[in-house]
Amino acid sequence: MDDSKMSHPEALDRIRTADNINMSPEVFEKLYLSPPNKVKGELRSTFGNPTLCGFLSSFGLTLWPSSGAISNYSTYPVKAPTAGLTNPEVYYILAFFLLCMGILSLIFMIVASRTNVVFS
């Protein structure tokens, strides 16, 4: 029989599958809910979480005159890029950035506290 002329139930019958597999909840949890995740090396215990480094580097890059983030607020961006620091809008933006990162860090701390309490 040609495969294109086969009906859907016939096609499924040709593929032999196990109809019923009984397993205990412990075996199901071991196989599907917590698969093994073995990795080489001890990098996870050697290095910490690099999130703080990313935050500090992005904040430092914003304040770096060559990045051009502050020169947009300067009256003469080419001749005096650091003159943008005298503009109060720069401080509003930096404060908003710090506020958002603080709120995001608070949310991450609350969400991660469940994991940290269990493993501490």
LINZIWO-V253914 format. One record per pair of residues at least 12 apart in sequence whose C-alpha atoms are under 6 Angstrom apart, sorted by sequence separation. I is the first residue (numbers start at 1). GAP is how many residues later the second one is. If there is no record, write none. Layout:
i-><I & I>
gap-><GAP & GAP>
//
This chain:
i-><71 & 70>
gap-><13 & 14>
//
